[in-house]
């Protein structure tokens, strides 16, 4: 849902900015690299110190580069396999930094080993969820399922909760519990999504193998006659 509606809205909003960067000679790959560097810096500088509000502000400013670089590539007519590969790879780096930042906080000043483990699970499961789809498609399967929690949902739930939890430092009561709740939601949702994709790949694989076997039997019958 977020991919379908939010992405379309922000693409329209950011199109003029993308055009401005193109006129200044900035390449889509440069935007991708700068955006990832900003997200990683925001996550690993602020989150391990418990500064969730300011960390989320910095990350949010840079996370839109994921939309800007693609917009620039389309305007330039340069959409390429390399650009798609670089974008997807650096997305994984950014996601790892965000949940790694949470894990570092709970392993240190947050002093909560359970939430540290949950953060690490969110980091790992997010990578595996993406891998299952990529691997399934690489062996010729459509992997025709999105799943309960994809990357957009993981980021929105986690970053909104982290930003609101950071308001605790400004005296807002009760908000510090939002991040732990969000991490559990992301962890459970990612597990469900992983199961959905594994089951889908298993079903599609069996169907593909059965179809191939049917074709082989048909060919054998034709040869015999």
Helices and strands as residue ranges (DSSP letters): H 2-23, H 28-46, G 47-49, H 52-63, H 65-76, H 81-107, H 113-138, H 151-165, G 166-170, H 177-224
